[in-house]
Amino acid sequence: MQQGDLVHIPQGTEMWDETGKGMKMRISEKPIAGVYLSTPGQYIYRVYAVDGEWNVKRRDVYPIGGHDAAS
């Protein structure tokens, strides 16, 4: 996965972000599209989705399209 790739985040996915005041969490109420930003940990992706940057479990994120999709 490369920075800027579009990703699919299914309904019911836990998303979280650590803030200066603790941690904010949300569970996706419907499937959403996001943009892959980085891999801060072995099992975590950092994505931009909905209203900001979120951490999501790698197993819950799927690439949209891909290099072979254009052929």
PDB file of N, CA, C, O and CB in Angstrom:
ATOM      1  N   MET A   1       0.865  -1.164   0.000  1.00  0.00           N
ATOM      2  CA  MET A   1       0.000   0.000   0.000  1.00  0.00           C
ATOM      3  C   MET A   1       0.918   1.235   0.000  1.00  0.00           C
ATOM      4  O   MET A   1       1.934   1.276   0.693  1.00  0.00           O
ATOM      5  CB  MET A   1      -0.988  -0.006   1.246  1.00  0.00           C
ATOM      6  N   GLN A   2       0.531   2.226  -0.789  1.00  0.00           N
ATOM      7  CA  GLN A   2       1.318   3.455  -0.883  1.00  0.00           C
ATOM      8  C   GLN A   2       0.497   4.650  -0.403  1.00  0.00           C
ATOM      9  O   GLN A   2      -0.728   4.668  -0.528  1.00  0.00           O
ATOM     10  CB  GLN A   2       1.801   3.683  -2.332  1.00  0.00           C
ATOM     11  N   GLN A   3       1.186   5.642   0.145  1.00  0.00           N
ATOM     12  CA  GLN A   3       0.503   6.830   0.631  1.00  0.00           C
ATOM     13  C   GLN A   3      -0.339   7.423  -0.494  1.00  0.00           C
ATOM     14  O   GLN A   3       0.136   7.592  -1.617  1.00  0.00           O
ATOM     15  CB  GLN A   3       1.517   7.871   1.167  1.00  0.00           C
ATOM     16  N   GLY A   4      -1.592   7.737  -0.181  1.00  0.00           N
ATOM     17  CA  GLY A   4      -2.505   8.306  -1.167  1.00  0.00           C
ATOM     18  C   GLY A   4      -3.443   7.297  -1.801  1.00  0.00           C
ATOM     19  O   GLY A   4      -4.382   7.688  -2.494  1.00  0.00           O
ATOM     20  N   ASP A   5      -3.211   5.987  -1.579  1.00  0.00           N
ATOM     21  CA  ASP A   5      -4.103   4.965  -2.136  1.00  0.00           C
ATOM     22  C   ASP A   5      -5.488   5.074  -1.501  1.00  0.00           C
ATOM     23  O   ASP A   5      -5.613   5.351  -0.308  1.00  0.00           O
ATOM     24  CB  ASP A   5      -3.517   3.545  -1.914  1.00  0.00           C
ATOM     25  N   LEU A   6      -6.517   4.855  -2.304  1.00  0.00           N
ATOM     26  CA  LEU A   6      -7.887   4.826  -1.789  1.00  0.00           C
ATOM     27  C   LEU A   6      -8.143   3.486  -1.118  1.00  0.00           C
ATOM     28  O   LEU A   6      -7.711   2.442  -1.608  1.00  0.00           O
ATOM     29  CB  LEU A   6      -8.916   5.075  -2.924  1.00  0.00           C
ATOM     30  N   VAL A   7      -8.856   3.522   0.015  1.00  0.00           N
ATOM     31  CA  VAL A   7      -9.167   2.305   0.748  1.00  0.00           C
ATOM     32  C   VAL A   7     -10.649   2.254   1.099  1.00  0.00           C
ATOM     33  O   VAL A   7     -11.319   3.281   1.205  1.00  0.00           O
ATOM     34  CB  VAL A   7      -8.315   2.212   2.017  1.00  0.00           C
ATOM     35  N   HIS A   8     -11.139   1.037   1.275  1.00  0.00           N
ATOM     36  CA  HIS A   8     -12.514   0.774   1.697  1.00  0.00           C
ATOM     37  C   HIS A   8     -12.481   0.390   3.172  1.00  0.00           C
ATOM     38  O   HIS A   8     -11.702  -0.472   3.578  1.00  0.00           O
ATOM     39  CB  HIS A   8     -13.181  -0.357   0.826  1.00  0.00           C
ATOM     40  N   ILE A   9     -13.325   1.029   3.964  1.00  0.00           N
ATOM     41  CA  ILE A   9     -13.450   0.733   5.387  1.00  0.00           C
ATOM     42  C   ILE A   9     -14.881   0.249   5.612  1.00  0.00           C
ATOM     43  O   ILE A   9     -15.819   1.034   5.473  1.00  0.00           O
ATOM     44  CB  ILE A   9     -13.110   1.996   6.284  1.00  0.00           C
ATOM     45  N   PRO A  10     -15.068  -1.024   5.956  1.00  0.00           N
ATOM     46  CA  PRO A  10     -16.418  -1.582   6.090  1.00  0.00           C
ATOM     47  C   PRO A  10     -17.206  -1.009   7.262  1.00  0.00           C
ATOM     48  O   PRO A  10     -16.638  -0.423   8.184  1.00  0.00           O
ATOM     49  CB  PRO A  10     -16.333  -3.069   6.238  1.00  0.00           C
ATOM     50  N   GLN A  11     -18.512  -1.187   7.209  1.00  0.00           N
ATOM     51  CA  GLN A  11     -19.396  -0.817   8.311  1.00  0.00           C
ATOM     52  C   GLN A  11     -18.972  -1.590   9.557  1.00  0.00           C
ATOM     53  O   GLN A  11     -18.604  -2.761   9.468  1.00  0.00           O
ATOM     54  CB  GLN A  11     -20.894  -1.102   7.957  1.00  0.00           C
ATOM     55  N   GLY A  12     -19.023  -0.940  10.708  1.00  0.00           N
ATOM     56  CA  GLY A  12     -18.705  -1.606  11.971  1.00  0.00           C
ATOM     57  C   GLY A  12     -17.226  -1.620  12.328  1.00  0.00           C
ATOM     58  O   GLY A  12     -16.833  -2.265  13.300  1.00  0.00           O
ATOM     59  N   THR A  13     -16.398  -0.916  11.554  1.00  0.00           N
ATOM     60  CA  THR A  13     -14.957  -0.877  11.818  1.00  0.00           C
ATOM     61  C   THR A  13     -14.642   0.118  12.923  1.00  0.00           C
ATOM     62  O   THR A  13     -15.117   1.253  12.903  1.00  0.00           O
ATOM     63  CB  THR A  13     -14.182  -0.513  10.544  1.00  0.00           C
ATOM     64  N   GLU A  14     -13.833  -0.317  13.890  1.00  0.00           N
ATOM     65  CA  GLU A  14     -13.379   0.579  14.955  1.00  0.00           C
ATOM     66  C   GLU A  14     -12.291   1.494  14.417  1.00  0.00           C
ATOM     67  O   GLU A  14     -11.349   1.038  13.769  1.00  0.00           O
ATOM     68  CB  GLU A  14     -12.861  -0.224  16.177  1.00  0.00           C
ATOM     69  N   MET A  15     -12.425   2.779  14.686  1.00  0.00           N
ATOM     70  CA  MET A  15     -11.445   3.782  14.267  1.00  0.00           C
ATOM     71  C   MET A  15     -11.116   4.602  15.509  1.00  0.00           C
ATOM     72  O   MET A  15     -12.015   4.959  16.271  1.00  0.00           O
ATOM     73  CB  MET A  15     -11.994   4.698  13.082  1.00  0.00           C
ATOM     74  N   TRP A  16      -9.833   4.906  15.721  1.00  0.00           N
ATOM     75  CA  TRP A  16      -9.457   5.670  16.903  1.00  0.00           C
ATOM     76  C   TRP A  16      -8.310   6.616  16.602  1.00  0.00           C
ATOM     77  O   TRP A  16      -7.575   6.453  15.628  1.00  0.00           O
ATOM     78  CB  TRP A  16      -9.077   4.737  18.041  1.00  0.00           C
ATOM     79  N   ASP A  17      -8.183   7.617  17.477  1.00  0.00           N
ATOM     80  CA  ASP A  17      -7.107   8.585  17.350  1.00  0.00           C
ATOM     81  C   ASP A  17      -6.726   9.052  18.742  1.00  0.00           C
ATOM     82  O   ASP A  17      -7.585   9.439  19.533  1.00  0.00           O
ATOM     83  CB  ASP A  17      -7.521   9.782  16.448  1.00  0.00           C
ATOM     84  N   GLU A  18      -5.439   9.015  19.035  1.00  0.00           N
ATOM     85  CA  GLU A  18      -4.957   9.495  20.322  1.00  0.00           C
ATOM     86  C   GLU A  18      -4.835  11.020  20.251  1.00  0.00           C
ATOM     87  O   GLU A  18      -4.270  11.571  19.306  1.00  0.00           O
ATOM     88  CB  GLU A  18      -3.585   8.832  20.697  1.00  0.00           C
ATOM     89  N   THR A  19      -5.377  11.685  21.270  1.00  0.00           N
ATOM     90  CA  THR A  19      -5.329  13.144  21.337  1.00  0.00           C
ATOM     91  C   THR A  19      -4.595  13.552  22.605  1.00  0.00           C
ATOM     92  O   THR A  19      -4.252  12.702  23.427  1.00  0.00           O
ATOM     93  CB  THR A  19      -6.761  13.758  21.301  1.00  0.00           C
ATOM     94  N   GLY A  20      -4.358  14.823  22.766  1.00  0.00           N
ATOM     95  CA  GLY A  20      -3.719  15.322  23.974  1.00  0.00           C
ATOM     96  C   GLY A  20      -4.556  15.094  25.225  1.00  0.00           C
ATOM     97  O   GLY A  20      -4.032  15.110  26.339  1.00  0.00           O
ATOM     98  N   LYS A  21      -5.861  14.881  25.041  1.00  0.00           N
ATOM     99  CA  LYS A  21      -6.779  14.693  26.166  1.00  0.00           C
ATOM    100  C   LYS A  21      -7.169  13.235  26.349  1.00  0.00           C
ATOM    101  O   LYS A  21      -8.029  12.934  27.176  1.00  0.00           O
ATOM    102  CB  LYS A  21      -8.025  15.532  25.969  1.00  0.00           C
ATOM    103  N   GLY A  22      -6.567  12.332  25.607  1.00  0.00           N
ATOM    104  CA  GLY A  22      -6.918  10.921  25.705  1.00  0.00           C
ATOM    105  C   GLY A  22      -7.072  10.304  24.331  1.00  0.00           C
ATOM    106  O   GLY A  22      -6.209  10.456  23.466  1.00  0.00           O
ATOM    107  N   MET A  23      -8.176   9.608  24.140  1.00  0.00           N
ATOM    108  CA  MET A  23      -8.400   8.934  22.867  1.00  0.00           C
ATOM    109  C   MET A  23      -9.839   9.149  22.423  1.00  0.00           C
ATOM    110  O   MET A  23     -10.772   9.053  23.221  1.00  0.00           O
ATOM    111  CB  MET A  23      -8.083   7.425  22.977  1.00  0.00           C
ATOM    112  N   LYS A  24     -10.003   9.443  21.131  1.00  0.00           N
ATOM    113  CA  LYS A  24     -11.363   9.507  20.588  1.00  0.00           C
ATOM    114  C   LYS A  24     -11.562   8.264  19.730  1.00  0.00           C
ATOM    115  O   LYS A  24     -10.648   7.806  19.045  1.00  0.00           O
ATOM    116  CB  LYS A  24     -11.602  10.831  19.751  1.00  0.00           C
ATOM    117  N   MET A  25     -12.770   7.735  19.786  1.00  0.00           N
ATOM    118  CA  MET A  25     -13.092   6.520  19.036  1.00  0.00           C
ATOM    119  C   MET A  25     -14.386   6.720  18.273  1.00  0.00           C
ATOM    120  O   MET A  25     -15.227   7.544  18.632  1.00  0.00           O
ATOM    121  CB  MET A  25     -13.204   5.298  19.976  1.00  0.00           C
ATOM    122  N   ARG A  26     -14.520   5.940  17.205  1.00  0.00           N
ATOM    123  CA  ARG A  26     -15.768   5.914  16.460  1.00  0.00           C
ATOM    124  C   ARG A  26     -15.862   4.556  15.792  1.00  0.00           C
ATOM    125  O   ARG A  26     -14.847   3.920  15.505  1.00  0.00           O
ATOM    126  CB  ARG A  26     -15.846   7.079  15.410  1.00  0.00           C
ATOM    127  N   ILE A  27     -17.068   4.123  15.551  1.00  0.00           N
ATOM    128  CA  ILE A  27     -17.316   2.898  14.790  1.00  0.00           C
ATOM    129  C   ILE A  27     -18.068   3.324  13.549  1.00  0.00           C
ATOM    130  O   ILE A  27     -19.086   4.010  13.632  1.00  0.00           O
ATOM    131  CB  ILE A  27     -18.125   1.818  15.627  1.00  0.00           C
ATOM    132  N   SER A  28     -17.562   2.913  12.395  1.00  0.00           N
ATOM    133  CA  SER A  28     -18.192   3.340  11.140  1.00  0.00           C
ATOM    134  C   SER A  28     -19.614   2.802  11.073  1.00  0.00           C
ATOM    135  O   SER A  28     -19.852   1.609  11.261  1.00  0.00           O
ATOM    136  CB  SER A  28     -17.370   2.857   9.911  1.00  0.00           C
ATOM    137  N   GLU A  29     -20.550   3.698  10.804  1.00  0.00           N
ATOM    138  CA  GLU A  29     -21.968   3.327  10.743  1.00  0.00           C
ATOM    139  C   GLU A  29     -22.351   2.779   9.380  1.00  0.00           C
ATOM    140  O   GLU A  29     -23.379   2.119   9.236  1.00  0.00           O
ATOM    141  CB  GLU A  29     -22.842   4.527  11.075  1.00  0.00           C
ATOM    142  N   LYS A  30     -21.524   3.053   8.381  1.00  0.00           N
ATOM    143  CA  LYS A  30     -21.751   2.551   7.034  1.00  0.00           C
ATOM    144  C   LYS A  30     -20.381   2.402   6.369  1.00  0.00           C
ATOM    145  O   LYS A  30     -19.402   2.968   6.855  1.00  0.00           O
ATOM    146  CB  LYS A  30     -22.698   3.511   6.208  1.00  0.00           C
ATOM    147  N   PRO A  31     -20.293   1.661   5.283  1.00  0.00           N
ATOM    148  CA  PRO A  31     -19.004   1.558   4.586  1.00  0.00           C
ATOM    149  C   PRO A  31     -18.551   2.932   4.115  1.00  0.00           C
ATOM    150  O   PRO A  31     -19.360   3.726   3.634  1.00  0.00           O
ATOM    151  CB  PRO A  31     -19.102   0.587   3.386  1.00  0.00           C
ATOM    152  N   ILE A  32     -17.261   3.213   4.253  1.00  0.00           N
ATOM    153  CA  ILE A  32     -16.734   4.506   3.836  1.00  0.00           C
ATOM    154  C   ILE A  32     -15.437   4.333   3.062  1.00  0.00           C
ATOM    155  O   ILE A  32     -14.754   3.316   3.185  1.00  0.00           O
ATOM    156  CB  ILE A  32     -16.510   5.411   5.047  1.00  0.00           C
ATOM    157  N   ALA A  33     -15.114   5.323   2.276  1.00  0.00           N
ATOM    158  CA  ALA A  33     -13.842   5.353   1.556  1.00  0.00           C
ATOM    159  C   ALA A  33     -12.889   6.262   2.320  1.00  0.00           C
ATOM    160  O   ALA A  33     -13.305   7.237   2.945  1.00  0.00           O
ATOM    161  CB  ALA A  33     -14.029   5.846   0.076  1.00  0.00           C
ATOM    162  N   GLY A  34     -11.622   5.932   2.262  1.00  0.00           N
ATOM    163  CA  GLY A  34     -10.617   6.739   2.921  1.00  0.00           C
ATOM    164  C   GLY A  34      -9.353   6.779   2.081  1.00  0.00           C
ATOM    165  O   GLY A  34      -9.288   6.196   0.999  1.00  0.00           O
ATOM    166  N   VAL A  35      -8.356   7.472   2.592  1.00  0.00           N
ATOM    167  CA  VAL A  35      -7.061   7.586   1.918  1.00  0.00           C
ATOM    168  C   VAL A  35      -5.991   7.051   2.864  1.00  0.00           C
ATOM    169  O   VAL A  35      -5.873   7.502   4.004  1.00  0.00           O
ATOM    170  CB  VAL A  35      -6.756   9.074   1.497  1.00  0.00           C
ATOM    171  N   TYR A  36      -5.216   6.087   2.380  1.00  0.00           N
ATOM    172  CA  TYR A  36      -4.131   5.516   3.185  1.00  0.00           C
ATOM    173  C   TYR A  36      -3.043   6.563   3.387  1.00  0.00           C
ATOM    174  O   TYR A  36      -2.621   7.223   2.438  1.00  0.00           O
ATOM    175  CB  TYR A  36      -3.545   4.242   2.509  1.00  0.00           C
ATOM    176  N   LEU A  37      -2.589   6.711   4.643  1.00  0.00           N
ATOM    177  CA  LEU A  37      -1.537   7.676   4.962  1.00  0.00           C
ATOM    178  C   LEU A  37      -0.222   6.994   5.340  1.00  0.00           C
ATOM    179  O   LEU A  37       0.834   7.347   4.814  1.00  0.00           O
ATOM    180  CB  LEU A  37      -1.990   8.580   6.095  1.00  0.00           C
ATOM    181  N   SER A  38      -0.283   6.009   6.258  1.00  0.00           N
ATOM    182  CA  SER A  38       0.946   5.375   6.718  1.00  0.00           C
ATOM    183  C   SER A  38       0.630   4.098   7.487  1.00  0.00           C
ATOM    184  O   SER A  38      -0.532   3.751   7.700  1.00  0.00           O
ATOM    185  CB  SER A  38       1.757   6.341   7.596  1.00  0.00           C
ATOM    186  N   THR A  39       1.694   3.406   7.901  1.00  0.00           N
ATOM    187  CA  THR A  39       1.584   2.202   8.716  1.00  0.00           C
ATOM    188  C   THR A  39       2.386   2.436   9.999  1.00  0.00           C
ATOM    189  O   THR A  39       3.574   2.121  10.052  1.00  0.00           O
ATOM    190  CB  THR A  39       2.099   0.928   7.937  1.00  0.00           C
ATOM    191  N   PRO A  40       1.735   2.993  11.045  1.00  0.00           N
ATOM    192  CA  PRO A  40       2.469   3.304  12.264  1.00  0.00           C
ATOM    193  C   PRO A  40       2.837   2.080  13.107  1.00  0.00           C
ATOM    194  O   PRO A  40       3.688   2.172  13.991  1.00  0.00           O
ATOM    195  CB  PRO A  40       1.664   4.242  13.091  1.00  0.00           C
ATOM    196  N   GLY A  41       2.210   0.954  12.844  1.00  0.00           N
ATOM    197  CA  GLY A  41       2.503  -0.275  13.583  1.00  0.00           C
ATOM    198  C   GLY A  41       2.248  -1.476  12.700  1.00  0.00           C
ATOM    199  O   GLY A  41       1.649  -1.353  11.632  1.00  0.00           O
ATOM    200  N   GLN A  42       2.697  -2.632  13.141  1.00  0.00           N
ATOM    201  CA  GLN A  42       2.593  -3.844  12.326  1.00  0.00           C
ATOM    202  C   GLN A  42       1.153  -4.156  11.919  1.00  0.00           C
ATOM    203  O   GLN A  42       0.919  -4.647  10.815  1.00  0.00           O
ATOM    204  CB  GLN A  42       3.174  -5.023  13.082  1.00  0.00           C
ATOM    205  N   TYR A  43       0.200  -3.881  12.785  1.00  0.00           N
ATOM    206  CA  TYR A  43      -1.192  -4.240  12.506  1.00  0.00           C
ATOM    207  C   TYR A  43      -2.108  -3.028  12.362  1.00  0.00           C
ATOM    208  O   TYR A  43      -3.329  -3.172  12.400  1.00  0.00           O
ATOM    209  CB  TYR A  43      -1.714  -5.132  13.599  1.00  0.00           C
ATOM    210  N   ILE A  44      -1.542  -1.850  12.199  1.00  0.00           N
ATOM    211  CA  ILE A  44      -2.321  -0.611  12.181  1.00  0.00           C
ATOM    212  C   ILE A  44      -2.043   0.181  10.911  1.00  0.00           C
ATOM    213  O   ILE A  44      -0.896   0.306  10.482  1.00  0.00           O
ATOM    214  CB  ILE A  44      -2.004   0.244  13.417  1.00  0.00           C
ATOM    215  N   TYR A  45      -3.106   0.714  10.314  1.00  0.00           N
ATOM    216  CA  TYR A  45      -2.982   1.678   9.220  1.00  0.00           C
ATOM    217  C   TYR A  45      -3.467   3.025   9.726  1.00  0.00           C
ATOM    218  O   TYR A  45      -4.375   3.096  10.555  1.00  0.00           O
ATOM    219  CB  TYR A  45      -3.793   1.224   7.955  1.00  0.00           C
ATOM    220  N   ARG A  46      -2.867   4.077   9.232  1.00  0.00           N
ATOM    221  CA  ARG A  46      -3.328   5.444   9.486  1.00  0.00           C
ATOM    222  C   ARG A  46      -4.014   5.892   8.210  1.00  0.00           C
ATOM    223  O   ARG A  46      -3.413   5.858   7.136  1.00  0.00           O
ATOM    224  CB  ARG A  46      -2.136   6.421   9.894  1.00  0.00           C
ATOM    225  N   VAL A  47      -5.276   6.316   8.317  1.00  0.00           N
ATOM    226  CA  VAL A  47      -6.049   6.715   7.138  1.00  0.00           C
ATOM    227  C   VAL A  47      -6.698   8.069   7.382  1.00  0.00           C
ATOM    228  O   VAL A  47      -6.902   8.481   8.524  1.00  0.00           O
ATOM    229  CB  VAL A  47      -7.125   5.652   6.794  1.00  0.00           C
ATOM    230  N   TYR A  48      -7.017   8.752   6.290  1.00  0.00           N
ATOM    231  CA  TYR A  48      -7.839   9.948   6.360  1.00  0.00           C
ATOM    232  C   TYR A  48      -9.228   9.535   5.898  1.00  0.00           C
ATOM    233  O   TYR A  48      -9.404   9.067   4.773  1.00  0.00           O
ATOM    234  CB  TYR A  48      -7.249  11.128   5.483  1.00  0.00           C
ATOM    235  N   ALA A  49     -10.214   9.710   6.774  1.00  0.00           N
ATOM    236  CA  ALA A  49     -11.579   9.320   6.436  1.00  0.00           C
ATOM    237  C   ALA A  49     -12.550  10.148   7.270  1.00  0.00           C
ATOM    238  O   ALA A  49     -12.213  10.585   8.370  1.00  0.00           O
ATOM    239  CB  ALA A  49     -11.804   7.796   6.673  1.00  0.00           C
ATOM    240  N   VAL A  50     -13.726  10.359   6.758  1.00  0.00           N
ATOM    241  CA  VAL A  50     -14.825  11.066   7.410  1.00  0.00           C
ATOM    242  C   VAL A  50     -14.425  12.499   7.735  1.00  0.00           C
ATOM    243  O   VAL A  50     -14.646  13.398   6.924  1.00  0.00           O
ATOM    244  CB  VAL A  50     -15.254  10.332   8.687  1.00  0.00           C
ATOM    245  N   ASP A  51     -13.844  12.725   8.901  1.00  0.00           N
ATOM    246  CA  ASP A  51     -13.566  14.100   9.329  1.00  0.00           C
ATOM    247  C   ASP A  51     -12.151  14.273   9.871  1.00  0.00           C
ATOM    248  O   ASP A  51     -11.888  15.212  10.622  1.00  0.00           O
ATOM    249  CB  ASP A  51     -14.564  14.523  10.385  1.00  0.00           C
ATOM    250  N   GLY A  52     -11.247  13.387   9.503  1.00  0.00           N
ATOM    251  CA  GLY A  52      -9.877  13.531   9.993  1.00  0.00           C
ATOM    252  C   GLY A  52      -9.065  12.260   9.846  1.00  0.00           C
ATOM    253  O   GLY A  52      -9.448  11.333   9.133  1.00  0.00           O
ATOM    254  N   GLU A  53      -7.938  12.238  10.534  1.00  0.00           N
ATOM    255  CA  GLU A  53      -7.042  11.085  10.481  1.00  0.00           C
ATOM    256  C   GLU A  53      -7.408  10.098  11.584  1.00  0.00           C
ATOM    257  O   GLU A  53      -7.701  10.485  12.715  1.00  0.00           O
ATOM    258  CB  GLU A  53      -5.564  11.530  10.616  1.00  0.00           C
ATOM    259  N   TRP A  54      -7.384   8.810  11.228  1.00  0.00           N
ATOM    260  CA  TRP A  54      -7.773   7.746  12.152  1.00  0.00           C
ATOM    261  C   TRP A  54      -6.807   6.572  12.036  1.00  0.00           C
ATOM    262  O   TRP A  54      -6.197   6.352  10.990  1.00  0.00           O
ATOM    263  CB  TRP A  54      -9.220   7.282  11.875  1.00  0.00           C
ATOM    264  N   ASN A  55      -6.680   5.824  13.131  1.00  0.00           N
ATOM    265  CA  ASN A  55      -6.010   4.537  13.116  1.00  0.00           C
ATOM    266  C   ASN A  55      -7.077   3.477  12.934  1.00  0.00           C
ATOM    267  O   ASN A  55      -8.152   3.565  13.527  1.00  0.00           O
ATOM    268  CB  ASN A  55      -5.179   4.300  14.420  1.00  0.00           C
ATOM    269  N   VAL A  56      -6.789   2.482  12.124  1.00  0.00           N
ATOM    270  CA  VAL A  56      -7.694   1.349  11.936  1.00  0.00           C
ATOM    271  C   VAL A  56      -6.855   0.075  11.874  1.00  0.00           C
ATOM    272  O   VAL A  56      -5.688   0.099  11.484  1.00  0.00           O
ATOM    273  CB  VAL A  56      -8.562   1.519  10.637  1.00  0.00           C
ATOM    274  N   LYS A  57      -7.472  -1.031  12.266  1.00  0.00           N
ATOM    275  CA  LYS A  57      -6.772  -2.308  12.175  1.00  0.00           C
ATOM    276  C   LYS A  57      -6.555  -2.648  10.707  1.00  0.00           C
ATOM    277  O   LYS A  57      -7.449  -2.490   9.876  1.00  0.00           O
ATOM    278  CB  LYS A  57      -7.566  -3.436  12.894  1.00  0.00           C
ATOM    279  N   ARG A  58      -5.384  -3.105  10.415  1.00  0.00           N
ATOM    280  CA  ARG A  58      -5.001  -3.430   9.040  1.00  0.00           C
ATOM    281  C   ARG A  58      -5.957  -4.436   8.403  1.00  0.00           C
ATOM    282  O   ARG A  58      -6.256  -4.346   7.212  1.00  0.00           O
ATOM    283  CB  ARG A  58      -3.581  -3.978   9.009  1.00  0.00           C
ATOM    284  N   ARG A  59      -6.434  -5.394   9.197  1.00  0.00           N
ATOM    285  CA  ARG A  59      -7.329  -6.437   8.671  1.00  0.00           C
ATOM    286  C   ARG A  59      -8.685  -5.888   8.233  1.00  0.00           C
ATOM    287  O   ARG A  59      -9.418  -6.554   7.502  1.00  0.00           O
ATOM    288  CB  ARG A  59      -7.540  -7.513   9.721  1.00  0.00           C
ATOM    289  N   ASP A  60      -9.025  -4.654   8.684  1.00  0.00           N
ATOM    290  CA  ASP A  60     -10.325  -4.055   8.364  1.00  0.00           C
ATOM    291  C   ASP A  60     -10.282  -3.105   7.174  1.00  0.00           C
ATOM    292  O   ASP A  60     -11.305  -2.510   6.834  1.00  0.00           O
ATOM    293  CB  ASP A  60     -10.849  -3.320   9.560  1.00  0.00           C
ATOM    294  N   VAL A  61      -9.133  -2.947   6.535  1.00  0.00           N
ATOM    295  CA  VAL A  61      -8.975  -1.978   5.444  1.00  0.00           C
ATOM    296  C   VAL A  61      -8.654  -2.720   4.152  1.00  0.00           C
ATOM    297  O   VAL A  61      -7.792  -3.598   4.127  1.00  0.00           O
ATOM    298  CB  VAL A  61      -7.857  -0.942   5.773  1.00  0.00           C
ATOM    299  N   TYR A  62      -9.358  -2.359   3.075  1.00  0.00           N
ATOM    300  CA  TYR A  62      -9.168  -3.017   1.783  1.00  0.00           C
ATOM    301  C   TYR A  62      -8.856  -1.972   0.712  1.00  0.00           C
ATOM    302  O   TYR A  62      -9.500  -0.924   0.667  1.00  0.00           O
ATOM    303  CB  TYR A  62     -10.426  -3.838   1.393  1.00  0.00           C
ATOM    304  N   PRO A  63      -7.884  -2.245  -0.143  1.00  0.00           N
ATOM    305  CA  PRO A  63      -7.582  -1.297  -1.221  1.00  0.00           C
ATOM    306  C   PRO A  63      -8.743  -1.206  -2.209  1.00  0.00           C
ATOM    307  O   PRO A  63      -9.422  -2.199  -2.473  1.00  0.00           O
ATOM    308  CB  PRO A  63      -6.294  -1.711  -1.955  1.00  0.00           C
ATOM    309  N   ILE A  64      -8.962  -0.027  -2.746  1.00  0.00           N
ATOM    310  CA  ILE A  64      -9.956   0.179  -3.799  1.00  0.00           C
ATOM    311  C   ILE A  64      -9.202   0.244  -5.113  1.00  0.00           C
ATOM    312  O   ILE A  64      -8.281   1.046  -5.268  1.00  0.00           O
ATOM    313  CB  ILE A  64     -10.811   1.483  -3.559  1.00  0.00           C
ATOM    314  N   GLY A  65      -9.588  -0.592  -6.052  1.00  0.00           N
ATOM    315  CA  GLY A  65      -8.910  -0.595  -7.356  1.00  0.00           C
ATOM    316  C   GLY A  65      -7.536  -1.200  -7.220  1.00  0.00           C
ATOM    317  O   GLY A  65      -7.380  -2.299  -6.689  1.00  0.00           O
ATOM    318  N   GLY A  66      -6.539  -0.481  -7.701  1.00  0.00           N
ATOM    319  CA  GLY A  66      -5.178  -0.980  -7.659  1.00  0.00           C
ATOM    320  C   GLY A  66      -4.517  -0.772  -9.006  1.00  0.00           C
ATOM    321  O   GLY A  66      -5.127  -0.264  -9.946  1.00  0.00           O
ATOM    322  N   HIS A  67      -3.285  -1.165  -9.082  1.00  0.00           N
ATOM    323  CA  HIS A  67      -2.527  -0.976 -10.325  1.00  0.00           C
ATOM    324  C   HIS A  67      -3.078  -1.828 -11.455  1.00  0.00           C
ATOM    325  O   HIS A  67      -3.014  -1.424 -12.616  1.00  0.00           O
ATOM    326  CB  HIS A  67      -1.057  -1.308 -10.104  1.00  0.00           C
ATOM    327  N   ASP A  68      -3.620  -3.003 -11.138  1.00  0.00           N
ATOM    328  CA  ASP A  68      -4.150  -3.886 -12.168  1.00  0.00           C
ATOM    329  C   ASP A  68      -5.575  -3.531 -12.570  1.00  0.00           C
ATOM    330  O   ASP A  68      -6.060  -4.004 -13.597  1.00  0.00           O
ATOM    331  CB  ASP A  68      -4.101  -5.312 -11.693  1.00  0.00           C
ATOM    332  N   ALA A  69      -6.253  -2.704 -11.775  1.00  0.00           N
ATOM    333  CA  ALA A  69      -7.654  -2.384 -12.044  1.00  0.00           C
ATOM    334  C   ALA A  69      -7.827  -1.556 -13.310  1.00  0.00           C
ATOM    335  O   ALA A  69      -8.897  -1.595 -13.918  1.00  0.00           O
ATOM    336  CB  ALA A  69      -8.252  -1.645 -10.869  1.00  0.00           C
ATOM    337  N   ALA A  70      -6.821  -0.816 -13.721  1.00  0.00           N
ATOM    338  CA  ALA A  70      -6.941   0.025 -14.893  1.00  0.00           C
ATOM    339  C   ALA A  70      -6.816  -0.758 -16.191  1.00  0.00           C
ATOM    340  O   ALA A  70      -7.185  -0.249 -17.250  1.00  0.00           O
ATOM    341  CB  ALA A  70      -5.905   1.102 -14.850  1.00  0.00           C
ATOM    342  N   SER A  71      -6.303  -1.985 -16.134  1.00  0.00           N
ATOM    343  CA  SER A  71      -6.138  -2.747 -17.366  1.00  0.00           C
ATOM    344  C   SER A  71      -7.413  -3.392 -17.830  1.00  0.00           C
ATOM    345  O   SER A  71      -7.425  -4.068 -18.858  1.00  0.00           O
ATOM    346  CB  SER A  71      -5.097  -3.793 -17.187  1.00  0.00           C
TER     347      SER A  71
END
